[in-house]
Amino acid sequence: MACGMSIELACCPSLDISYRSTSVKDYLENLIESIISIFPPGINLKVEKNIDDFDLDPKRLIPVGIIVSEILTNTMKYAFYPV
């Protein structure tokens, strides 16, 4: 989970940790693209994102980002690479 949080904070400059609201759609789209980009190319993968746009404060948005990061990272890891 530490790797996911590092990716989440490093690659998503739209996240304002000064406790102002941030767009969930922008944040998650950037996070998803950043996670997918760390895997080797060559996988024929299409990710459809249908995310409603609303604002959340970082206290709520960071846990959402960690959960999405873990789900996506594990999906990519176990769907396309041998264990």
Long-range contacts (C-beta under 8 A, 24 or more apart in sequence): 1-66, 1-70, 3-73, 4-35, 4-66, 4-69, 4-70, 4-73, 5-62, 5-65, 5-66, 5-69, 7-31, 7-34, 7-35, 7-38, 7-69, 8-62, 8-65, 8-66, 8-69, 12-65, 15-58, 15-61, 15-62, 15-65, 16-58, 17-58, 19-57, 19-58, 19-59, 20-57, 21-55, 21-56, 21-57, 22-55, 22-56, 22-57, 22-58, 22-61, 23-53, 23-54, 23-55, 24-51, 24-52, 24-53, 24-54, 24-55, 24-56, 24-61, 24-64, 25-51, 25-52, 25-53, 25-54, 26-53, 27-61, 27-65, 28-64, 28-65, 28-68, 31-65, 31-68, 31-69, 32-68, 32-72, 35-69, 35-72, 35-73, 35-76, 36-72, 36-76, 39-76, 39-80, 43-80
